Amino acid sequence: MNSFKKIFLTIVTLSIIASLSIAFTGCPTPVTEKPTATEEPTVTEEAEETPTEEAVTTEEPTEEVAEFGTAENPLVMAFAPSGEADRILASGEKVEKMIEERTGYKIESFVATSYAALIESMGAGNTHIGWLATVQYVVAHDKYNVEGLLSSIRYGSPTYKGQIIVHVDSDIEDIADLEGKTFAYSDPLSTSGFIYPMTLLVKEGYDYKTFFSEINSMDGSHDATVLVVYNKEIDCGATFDDARDIVEDKFPDVKEKVKVIAYTDEIPYDTISIIEDIPDEMKEKIKNALLEIVETEEGLLAVNELYRHTGYIPTDDSVYDPVREALDLVPELFEKEE
């Protein structure tokens, strides 16, 4: 059982100023003995000053950082772990090559270990381009000024819903029946797979922190959530609508055995985002490349395999304000776990 996690939307700067006082003490003046009257002062020739080389100030050599997108400093692109990592990476690498062909930039891709890890990697500047789930984008934008390049469209719509699923053999018919049951979710930062379903409980007057007997993370995977309910390992789960589609090839009866008992409010789709340090010209070039890619048959197939995307539109951050309001309903989810 995984406990709730918190991602705060603030950056803390610590500064330590150390001051040292040094007391200077005077040095005694050396006493020279006067020559006696009978002694003639000895005249000594001044030693000829040996010329010394003028001190030359040399600057420490600074290592030049290669430009972004070169073989020496490739752009790092990461994908949210919302499904099977191997499947995501296989599709993601196809998109990577298409972007490289259109921009000339060198790119390296990987699948993040968690939603939170991807946010922090972008915040640290280790990942430059992130395919971020909705809440990931909001947290990364508000915490690290990560910019949304494009928002995804699926089947002609810029929004979607989350859903709560149960096995058809269970006696669960509505949200009230979920109390005391075991619950599966994809990731604490999944909008449809956790955050919005928790707001459903809050709006119904329930305390989501104690409502279920047990909660289980599926490490970001919506398809895994569907399967644990399908196999009756867990009573109920939360996924995007309709995550049953992605396992239907292997489990053709999934929609007969797993039913939906509740839907969330509309959620704006995920984003392709980029850190602010990348030059504007590069951002524009990458954005245009993706818009071109999705217009090709090969490109559309790749992004559809990746996250079921069917198109892109420029990101409008204000569209994500309802997500920020949803986060305010469940602030405890973001309390830092010690």
C-alpha positions as a Markdown table, in Angstrom:
| # | Residue | x | y | z |
|---|---|---|---|---|
| 1 | Met | 0.0 | 0.0 | 0.0 |
| 2 | Asn | 1.4 | 3.4 | -1.0 |
| 3 | Ser | 0.7 | 6.5 | 1.0 |
| 4 | Phe | -0.2 | 9.8 | -0.3 |
| 5 | Lys | 2.5 | 12.1 | -1.6 |
| 6 | Lys | 2.9 | 15.8 | -1.7 |
| 7 | Ile | 4.4 | 18.0 | -4.4 |
| 8 | Phe | 4.6 | 21.6 | -3.1 |
| 9 | Leu | 4.3 | 24.4 | -5.7 |
| 10 | Thr | 7.1 | 26.5 | -4.1 |
| 11 | Ile | 10.9 | 26.8 | -4.4 |
| 12 | Val | 12.9 | 27.6 | -1.2 |
| 13 | Thr | 16.1 | 29.5 | -1.5 |
| 14 | Leu | 18.5 | 29.2 | 1.5 |
| 15 | Ser | 21.3 | 31.8 | 1.9 |
| 16 | Ile | 24.1 | 31.7 | 4.5 |
| 17 | Ile | 26.3 | 34.8 | 5.0 |
| 18 | Ala | 29.5 | 34.2 | 7.0 |
| 19 | Ser | 31.5 | 37.2 | 8.2 |
| 20 | Leu | 35.0 | 37.0 | 9.5 |
| 21 | Ser | 36.7 | 39.7 | 11.5 |
| 22 | Ile | 40.5 | 39.8 | 11.4 |
| 23 | Ala | 42.4 | 41.9 | 14.0 |
| 24 | Phe | 45.5 | 43.4 | 12.7 |
| 25 | Thr | 48.4 | 43.8 | 15.1 |
| 26 | Gly | 51.3 | 46.2 | 14.5 |
| 27 | Cys | 54.8 | 44.8 | 14.1 |
| 28 | Pro | 57.6 | 46.3 | 16.2 |
| 29 | Thr | 60.0 | 48.6 | 14.3 |
| 30 | Pro | 63.4 | 47.0 | 14.2 |
| 31 | Val | 66.2 | 48.9 | 16.1 |
| 32 | Thr | 69.4 | 49.6 | 14.3 |
| 33 | Glu | 72.5 | 50.1 | 16.3 |
| 34 | Lys | 74.2 | 53.4 | 15.8 |
| 35 | Pro | 77.9 | 53.3 | 14.8 |
| 36 | Thr | 80.4 | 54.3 | 17.5 |
| 37 | Ala | 82.4 | 57.4 | 17.1 |
| 38 | Thr | 85.6 | 55.5 | 16.4 |
| 39 | Glu | 84.0 | 53.4 | 13.8 |
| 40 | Glu | 83.6 | 54.8 | 10.5 |
| 41 | Pro | 80.3 | 54.0 | 9.1 |
| 42 | Thr | 80.7 | 51.2 | 6.6 |
| 43 | Val | 79.3 | 52.1 | 3.3 |
| 44 | Thr | 77.7 | 49.2 | 1.5 |
| 45 | Glu | 76.7 | 49.3 | -2.0 |
| 46 | Glu | 73.1 | 48.8 | -2.6 |
| 47 | Ala | 72.5 | 45.4 | -4.1 |
| 48 | Glu | 71.5 | 45.7 | -7.6 |
| 49 | Glu | 67.9 | 44.9 | -7.9 |
| 50 | Thr | 67.4 | 41.8 | -9.9 |
| 51 | Pro | 64.7 | 42.4 | -12.4 |
| 52 | Thr | 61.7 | 40.1 | -11.9 |
| 53 | Glu | 59.1 | 39.1 | -14.3 |
| 54 | Glu | 55.9 | 41.0 | -14.1 |
| 55 | Ala | 53.2 | 38.9 | -12.5 |
| 56 | Val | 50.9 | 37.7 | -15.2 |
| 57 | Thr | 47.3 | 37.1 | -14.3 |
| 58 | Thr | 45.9 | 34.1 | -16.1 |
| 59 | Glu | 42.3 | 33.3 | -16.2 |
| 60 | Glu | 41.2 | 29.8 | -15.3 |
| 61 | Pro | 40.1 | 28.1 | -18.5 |
| 62 | Thr | 36.4 | 27.7 | -18.6 |
| 63 | Glu | 34.9 | 24.7 | -20.3 |
| 64 | Glu | 32.5 | 25.8 | -23.0 |
| 65 | Val | 29.1 | 24.2 | -22.9 |
| 66 | Ala | 28.0 | 22.8 | -26.2 |
| 67 | Glu | 24.7 | 24.1 | -27.7 |
| 68 | Phe | 21.5 | 22.3 | -26.9 |
| 69 | Gly | 20.6 | 19.7 | -29.5 |
| 70 | Thr | 24.1 | 18.8 | -30.5 |
| 71 | Ala | 25.8 | 15.4 | -30.2 |
| 72 | Glu | 27.8 | 16.8 | -27.3 |
| 73 | Asn | 24.7 | 18.2 | -25.5 |
| 74 | Pro | 21.6 | 16.4 | -26.8 |
| 75 | Leu | 18.1 | 17.4 | -25.9 |
| 76 | Val | 16.7 | 14.9 | -23.4 |
| 77 | Met | 13.1 | 14.0 | -23.9 |
| 78 | Ala | 11.1 | 12.0 | -21.3 |
| 79 | Phe | 7.7 | 10.3 | -21.3 |
| 80 | Ala | 5.2 | 10.0 | -18.5 |
| 81 | Pro | 4.9 | 6.3 | -17.3 |
| 82 | Ser | 1.2 | 6.0 | -18.0 |
| 83 | Gly | 1.4 | 2.6 | -19.5 |
| 84 | Glu | 3.8 | -0.2 | -20.3 |
| 85 | Ala | 7.3 | 1.3 | -20.4 |
| 86 | Asp | 8.5 | -0.8 | -23.3 |
| 87 | Arg | 5.5 | 0.1 | -25.4 |
| 88 | Ile | 5.8 | 3.8 | -24.6 |
| 89 | Leu | 9.5 | 3.9 | -25.4 |
| 90 | Ala | 9.1 | 2.0 | -28.7 |
| 91 | Ser | 6.6 | 4.6 | -29.9 |
| 92 | Gly | 8.4 | 7.5 | -28.3 |
| 93 | Glu | 11.6 | 6.7 | -30.1 |
| 94 | Lys | 9.8 | 6.8 | -33.5 |
| 95 | Val | 8.6 | 10.3 | -32.6 |
| 96 | Glu | 12.1 | 11.2 | -31.5 |
| 97 | Lys | 13.6 | 10.3 | -34.9 |
| 98 | Met | 10.9 | 12.3 | -36.7 |
| 99 | Ile | 11.6 | 15.4 | -34.6 |
| 100 | Glu | 15.4 | 15.0 | -35.3 |
| 101 | Glu | 14.8 | 14.7 | -39.0 |
| 102 | Arg | 12.7 | 17.9 | -39.1 |
| 103 | Thr | 14.9 | 20.0 | -36.7 |
| 104 | Gly | 18.4 | 18.7 | -37.0 |
| 105 | Tyr | 18.6 | 18.5 | -33.2 |
| 106 | Lys | 20.0 | 15.4 | -31.5 |
| 107 | Ile | 17.6 | 14.0 | -29.0 |
| 108 | Glu | 17.8 | 11.2 | -26.4 |
| 109 | Ser | 14.6 | 9.7 | -24.9 |
| 110 | Phe | 13.6 | 7.7 | -21.9 |
| 111 | Val | 10.5 | 6.7 | -19.8 |
| 112 | Ala | 10.4 | 8.4 | -16.4 |
| 113 | Thr | 10.2 | 6.2 | -13.3 |
| 114 | Ser | 7.3 | 8.2 | -11.9 |
| 115 | Tyr | 5.3 | 11.4 | -12.6 |
| 116 | Ala | 7.0 | 13.2 | -9.7 |
| 117 | Ala | 10.5 | 12.1 | -10.9 |
| 118 | Leu | 9.9 | 13.6 | -14.3 |
| 119 | Ile | 8.8 | 17.0 | -12.8 |
| 120 | Glu | 11.9 | 17.1 | -10.7 |
| 121 | Ser | 14.2 | 16.1 | -13.6 |
| 122 | Met | 12.8 | 19.0 | -15.6 |
| 123 | Gly | 13.1 | 21.4 | -12.6 |
| 124 | Ala | 16.8 | 20.4 | -12.3 |
| 125 | Gly | 17.3 | 21.0 | -16.1 |
| 126 | Asn | 18.3 | 17.3 | -16.6 |
| 127 | Thr | 15.3 | 16.7 | -18.9 |
| 128 | His | 14.4 | 19.3 | -21.5 |
| 129 | Ile | 11.2 | 18.1 | -23.1 |
| 130 | Gly | 8.5 | 16.3 | -21.1 |
| 131 | Trp | 5.4 | 14.6 | -22.3 |
| 132 | Leu | 3.5 | 15.5 | -19.1 |
| 133 | Ala | 0.1 | 14.3 | -17.8 |
| 134 | Thr | -2.2 | 17.1 | -16.9 |
| 135 | Val | -1.4 | 17.5 | -13.2 |
| 136 | Gln | 2.3 | 17.0 | -14.0 |
| 137 | Tyr | 2.1 | 20.0 | -16.3 |
| 138 | Val | 0.4 | 22.2 | -13.7 |
| 139 | Val | 2.9 | 21.3 | -11.0 |
| 140 | Ala | 5.9 | 21.7 | -13.3 |
| 141 | His | 4.6 | 25.0 | -14.7 |
| 142 | Asp | 3.8 | 26.5 | -11.3 |
| 143 | Lys | 6.9 | 25.2 | -9.5 |
| 144 | Tyr | 9.6 | 25.4 | -12.2 |
| 145 | Asn | 8.2 | 27.7 | -15.0 |
| 146 | Val | 8.1 | 24.7 | -17.4 |
| 147 | Glu | 6.3 | 25.9 | -20.5 |
| 148 | Gly | 3.5 | 24.0 | -22.4 |
| 149 | Leu | 4.3 | 23.8 | -26.1 |
| 150 | Leu | 1.3 | 21.8 | -27.2 |
| 151 | Ser | -1.8 | 20.2 | -25.6 |
| 152 | Ser | -3.0 | 17.0 | -27.0 |
| 153 | Ile | -6.3 | 16.2 | -28.7 |
| 154 | Arg | -7.9 | 12.8 | -28.7 |
| 155 | Tyr | -10.6 | 12.0 | -31.2 |
| 156 | Gly | -11.3 | 15.6 | -31.9 |
| 157 | Ser | -11.7 | 16.7 | -28.2 |
| 158 | Pro | -9.2 | 18.8 | -26.1 |
| 159 | Thr | -10.7 | 17.3 | -22.9 |
| 160 | Tyr | -11.5 | 13.9 | -21.4 |
| 161 | Lys | -12.8 | 12.4 | -18.2 |
| 162 | Gly | -11.6 | 10.0 | -15.5 |
| 163 | Gln | -13.6 | 7.0 | -14.5 |
| 164 | Ile | -14.0 | 4.7 | -11.5 |
| 165 | Ile | -14.3 | 1.0 | -12.5 |
| 166 | Val | -15.3 | -2.2 | -10.7 |
| 167 | His | -15.8 | -5.8 | -11.6 |
| 168 | Val | -19.3 | -6.7 | -12.8 |
| 169 | Asp | -19.5 | -9.5 | -10.3 |
| 170 | Ser | -19.2 | -7.1 | -7.4 |
| 171 | Asp | -22.1 | -5.6 | -5.5 |
| 172 | Ile | -20.8 | -2.1 | -6.1 |
| 173 | Glu | -23.2 | 0.2 | -7.9 |
| 174 | Asp | -22.2 | 3.8 | -6.9 |
| 175 | Ile | -19.6 | 5.8 | -5.0 |
| 176 | Ala | -21.2 | 5.1 | -1.6 |
| 177 | Asp | -20.7 | 1.4 | -2.2 |
| 178 | Leu | -16.9 | 1.9 | -2.5 |
| 179 | Glu | -16.4 | 2.7 | 1.2 |
| 180 | Gly | -14.2 | 0.2 | 2.9 |
| 181 | Lys | -13.1 | -1.4 | -0.5 |
| 182 | Thr | -9.6 | -1.8 | -1.9 |
| 183 | Phe | -8.7 | 0.8 | -4.5 |
| 184 | Ala | -6.1 | 0.9 | -7.3 |
| 185 | Tyr | -4.8 | 4.1 | -8.9 |
| 186 | Ser | -2.1 | 4.8 | -11.4 |
| 187 | Asp | 0.0 | 7.5 | -9.7 |
| 188 | Pro | -0.6 | 10.3 | -7.1 |
| 189 | Leu | 0.0 | 12.9 | -9.8 |
| 190 | Ser | -2.4 | 11.3 | -12.3 |
| 191 | Thr | -5.3 | 13.6 | -13.0 |
| 192 | Ser | -7.8 | 11.0 | -14.1 |
| 193 | Gly | -6.2 | 8.1 | -12.3 |
| 194 | Phe | -6.2 | 9.7 | -8.9 |
| 195 | Ile | -6.7 | 13.5 | -8.3 |
| 196 | Tyr | -10.1 | 13.9 | -10.0 |
| 197 | Pro | -11.6 | 10.7 | -8.6 |
| 198 | Met | -10.6 | 11.8 | -5.1 |
| 199 | Thr | -12.5 | 15.1 | -5.7 |
| 200 | Leu | -15.6 | 13.0 | -6.5 |
| 201 | Leu | -15.4 | 11.7 | -3.0 |
| 202 | Val | -14.9 | 15.1 | -1.5 |
| 203 | Lys | -17.9 | 16.5 | -3.3 |
| 204 | Glu | -20.0 | 13.6 | -2.0 |
| 205 | Gly | -18.9 | 14.5 | 1.5 |
| 206 | Tyr | -16.5 | 11.7 | 2.1 |
| 207 | Asp | -13.0 | 11.8 | 3.7 |
| 208 | Tyr | -10.9 | 10.3 | 0.9 |
| 209 | Lys | -8.0 | 9.7 | 3.3 |
| 210 | Thr | -9.9 | 7.1 | 5.3 |
| 211 | Phe | -12.6 | 6.1 | 2.7 |
| 212 | Phe | -10.9 | 3.0 | 1.3 |
| 213 | Ser | -9.6 | 0.0 | 3.3 |
| 214 | Glu | -6.5 | 0.0 | 1.2 |
| 215 | Ile | -5.0 | 1.9 | -1.8 |
| 216 | Asn | -2.5 | 0.5 | -4.2 |
| 217 | Ser | -0.4 | 2.3 | -6.8 |
| 218 | Met | 0.1 | 0.8 | -10.2 |
| 219 | Asp | 3.3 | 2.8 | -10.8 |
| 220 | Gly | 1.7 | 5.1 | -13.4 |
| 221 | Ser | 0.0 | 2.4 | -15.4 |
| 222 | His | -3.7 | 2.8 | -16.3 |
| 223 | Asp | -3.8 | -0.6 | -18.0 |
| 224 | Ala | -2.5 | -2.3 | -14.9 |
| 225 | Thr | -5.3 | -0.7 | -12.9 |
| 226 | Val | -7.9 | -2.2 | -15.4 |
| 227 | Leu | -6.3 | -5.6 | -15.2 |
| 228 | Val | -6.2 | -5.9 | -11.3 |
| 229 | Val | -9.9 | -5.1 | -11.3 |
| 230 | Tyr | -10.5 | -7.5 | -14.3 |
| 231 | Asn | -8.8 | -10.2 | -12.4 |
| 232 | Lys | -10.7 | -9.4 | -9.1 |
| 233 | Glu | -7.4 | -8.7 | -7.3 |
| 234 | Ile | -8.6 | -5.3 | -6.2 |
| 235 | Asp | -12.2 | -4.1 | -5.8 |
| 236 | Cys | -12.1 | -0.8 | -7.7 |
| 237 | Gly | -9.8 | 1.5 | -9.6 |
| 238 | Ala | -9.5 | 4.9 | -11.3 |
| 239 | Thr | -8.4 | 5.4 | -14.9 |
| 240 | Phe | -8.9 | 7.7 | -17.8 |
| 241 | Asp | -12.0 | 7.1 | -20.0 |
| 242 | Asp | -11.7 | 4.6 | -21.5 |
| 243 | Ala | -8.6 | 2.7 | -20.4 |
| 244 | Arg | -10.3 | -0.6 | -21.1 |
| 245 | Asp | -9.6 | 0.0 | -24.8 |
| 246 | Ile | -5.8 | -0.4 | -24.3 |
| 247 | Val | -6.1 | -4.0 | -23.0 |
| 248 | Glu | -9.0 | -5.1 | -25.2 |
| 249 | Asp | -6.8 | -6.8 | -27.8 |
| 250 | Lys | -5.4 | -9.2 | -25.2 |
| 251 | Phe | -8.6 | -9.3 | -23.1 |
| 252 | Pro | -11.6 | -9.1 | -25.5 |
| 253 | Asp | -14.2 | -9.5 | -22.8 |
| 254 | Val | -12.8 | -6.7 | -20.6 |
| 255 | Lys | -15.8 | -4.4 | -21.2 |
| 256 | Glu | -18.1 | -7.2 | -20.2 |
| 257 | Lys | -16.3 | -7.9 | -17.0 |
| 258 | Val | -15.2 | -4.4 | -15.9 |
| 259 | Lys | -17.9 | -1.7 | -15.7 |
| 260 | Val | -17.8 | 2.1 | -15.0 |
| 261 | Ile | -19.8 | 3.4 | -12.0 |
| 262 | Ala | -18.8 | 7.0 | -12.1 |
| 263 | Tyr | -17.2 | 9.7 | -14.3 |
| 264 | Thr | -15.2 | 12.8 | -13.2 |
| 265 | Asp | -15.6 | 16.3 | -14.5 |
| 266 | Glu | -13.9 | 17.2 | -17.9 |
| 267 | Ile | -10.1 | 17.4 | -17.7 |
| 268 | Pro | -7.9 | 19.2 | -20.2 |
| 269 | Tyr | -5.5 | 16.8 | -22.0 |
| 270 | Asp | -1.8 | 16.3 | -21.3 |
| 271 | Thr | 0.9 | 18.5 | -22.8 |
| 272 | Ile | 4.2 | 18.4 | -24.5 |
| 273 | Ser | 6.3 | 20.8 | -22.4 |
| 274 | Ile | 9.7 | 22.3 | -22.4 |
| 275 | Ile | 12.0 | 23.9 | -19.8 |
| 276 | Glu | 12.4 | 27.7 | -20.0 |
| 277 | Asp | 16.2 | 27.5 | -20.6 |
| 278 | Ile | 15.8 | 26.3 | -24.1 |
| 279 | Pro | 16.1 | 29.1 | -26.6 |
| 280 | Asp | 12.8 | 30.4 | -28.1 |
| 281 | Glu | 13.9 | 29.6 | -31.6 |
| 282 | Met | 14.4 | 25.9 | -30.7 |
| 283 | Lys | 11.0 | 25.8 | -28.9 |
| 284 | Glu | 9.3 | 27.1 | -32.0 |
| 285 | Lys | 11.1 | 24.6 | -34.2 |
| 286 | Ile | 10.2 | 21.6 | -32.0 |
| 287 | Lys | 6.6 | 22.7 | -31.8 |
| 288 | Asn | 6.2 | 23.1 | -35.6 |
| 289 | Ala | 7.9 | 19.8 | -36.1 |
| 290 | Leu | 5.3 | 18.0 | -33.9 |
| 291 | Leu | 2.5 | 19.8 | -35.7 |
| 292 | Glu | 3.9 | 18.5 | -39.0 |
| 293 | Ile | 4.5 | 15.0 | -37.7 |
| 294 | Val | 0.9 | 14.5 | -36.6 |
| 295 | Glu | -0.3 | 15.5 | -40.0 |
| 296 | Thr | 1.5 | 12.5 | -41.6 |
| 297 | Glu | 0.2 | 9.0 | -41.6 |
| 298 | Glu | 3.4 | 7.6 | -40.0 |
| 299 | Gly | 3.5 | 10.3 | -37.4 |
| 300 | Leu | -0.2 | 10.0 | -36.5 |
| 301 | Leu | 0.2 | 6.3 | -36.0 |
| 302 | Ala | 3.3 | 6.8 | -33.7 |
| 303 | Val | 1.7 | 9.4 | -31.4 |
| 304 | Asn | -1.5 | 7.4 | -31.3 |
| 305 | Glu | 0.4 | 4.3 | -30.2 |
| 306 | Leu | 2.3 | 6.4 | -27.7 |
| 307 | Tyr | -0.6 | 8.1 | -25.9 |
| 308 | Arg | -3.6 | 7.8 | -28.2 |
| 309 | His | -3.1 | 11.4 | -29.4 |
| 310 | Thr | -4.8 | 12.4 | -32.6 |
| 311 | Gly | -3.7 | 16.0 | -32.8 |
| 312 | Tyr | -2.2 | 19.0 | -31.0 |
| 313 | Ile | -3.1 | 22.6 | -30.3 |
| 314 | Pro | -0.9 | 25.3 | -28.7 |
| 315 | Thr | -1.1 | 25.2 | -24.9 |
| 316 | Asp | -3.2 | 27.8 | -23.2 |
| 317 | Asp | -2.3 | 27.7 | -19.5 |
| 318 | Ser | -5.6 | 29.3 | -18.4 |
| 319 | Val | -7.4 | 26.1 | -19.6 |
| 320 | Tyr | -5.7 | 24.3 | -16.7 |
| 321 | Asp | -7.1 | 26.6 | -13.9 |
| 322 | Pro | -9.9 | 24.0 | -13.1 |
| 323 | Val | -7.1 | 21.5 | -12.4 |
| 324 | Arg | -5.6 | 23.9 | -9.9 |
| 325 | Glu | -9.0 | 24.2 | -8.3 |
| 326 | Ala | -9.2 | 20.4 | -8.1 |
| 327 | Leu | -5.8 | 20.3 | -6.4 |
| 328 | Asp | -7.1 | 22.8 | -3.8 |
| 329 | Leu | -9.8 | 20.3 | -2.8 |
| 330 | Val | -7.3 | 17.6 | -2.0 |
| 331 | Pro | -4.3 | 19.5 | -0.6 |
| 332 | Glu | -3.3 | 16.6 | 1.8 |
| 333 | Leu | -2.3 | 14.6 | -1.3 |
| 334 | Phe | 0.7 | 16.9 | -1.6 |
| 335 | Glu | 1.9 | 16.8 | 2.0 |
| 336 | Lys | 5.5 | 15.7 | 2.0 |
| 337 | Glu | 6.0 | 12.2 | 3.2 |
| 338 | Glu | 8.8 | 12.1 | 5.8 |
